[in-house]
Amino acid sequence: MSRSLLFLAFCLSALIDCSSCADSEERLMNWLLGKERYNPLIRPAVNRSERVTVKIQVSLAQLISVNE
């Protein structure tokens, strides 16, 4: 009985920690991309004539079924 209670307490503490992580992530995103800090017109280049290379990668997250 005490082991199951200890396990339940551990699981609940893990859930509480995860919820605080979500709050921290939201605060970070608001701080980085807030209207007073983020300017979409600024380019990540030294010169205006310099090209900026953008790479996009796509990956498969989950495979539901395969028709053979």
C-alpha positions as CSV (number, residue, x, y, z in Angstrom):
1,M,0.0,0.0,0.0
2,S,2.8,2.4,0.9
3,R,4.6,1.7,-2.4
4,S,1.6,2.5,-4.5
5,L,1.0,5.7,-2.5
6,L,4.6,6.7,-3.0
7,F,4.4,6.0,-6.7
8,L,1.2,8.1,-6.9
9,A,2.9,11.0,-5.1
10,F,5.8,10.7,-7.5
11,C,3.5,10.8,-10.6
12,L,1.6,13.8,-9.2
13,S,4.8,15.7,-8.5
14,A,6.0,15.0,-12.1
15,L,2.7,16.4,-13.5
16,I,3.1,19.5,-11.4
17,D,6.6,20.0,-12.6
18,C,5.5,19.7,-16.3
19,S,2.8,22.3,-15.9
20,S,5.3,24.8,-14.6
21,C,7.5,24.0,-17.6
22,A,4.7,24.9,-19.9
23,D,4.3,28.2,-18.1
24,S,8.0,28.9,-18.4
25,E,7.9,28.1,-22.1
26,E,5.0,30.4,-22.7
27,R,6.7,33.3,-20.8
28,L,9.9,32.7,-22.9
29,M,8.0,32.8,-26.2
30,N,6.1,36.0,-25.1
31,W,9.4,37.6,-24.1
32,L,11.2,36.7,-27.3
33,L,8.4,37.4,-29.7
34,G,6.7,40.2,-27.9
35,K,5.7,43.3,-29.9
36,E,8.2,45.5,-28.1
37,R,11.1,43.1,-28.8
38,Y,10.5,41.3,-32.1
39,N,10.8,43.1,-35.5
40,P,9.9,40.9,-38.5
41,L,11.7,43.4,-40.9
42,I,15.1,42.7,-39.4
43,R,17.1,40.1,-41.4
44,P,19.8,37.9,-39.9
45,A,22.5,39.1,-42.2
46,V,25.5,41.6,-41.9
47,N,24.8,43.3,-45.2
48,R,21.4,43.9,-46.8
49,S,22.7,42.5,-50.1
50,E,23.8,39.2,-48.5
51,R,21.5,36.2,-49.1
52,V,19.9,34.4,-46.2
53,T,19.6,30.6,-46.7
54,V,16.6,29.0,-45.1
55,K,16.5,25.2,-44.8
56,I,13.3,23.3,-44.1
57,Q,13.3,19.7,-42.9
58,V,10.2,17.5,-42.9
59,S,10.0,14.3,-40.9
60,L,7.3,11.6,-40.4
61,A,6.1,11.6,-36.9
62,Q,3.7,8.6,-36.9
63,L,2.8,5.9,-39.4
64,I,-0.9,4.9,-39.0
65,S,-1.2,2.1,-41.6
66,V,0.5,0.6,-44.7
67,N,-1.4,-0.8,-47.7
68,E,0.7,-3.7,-49.1
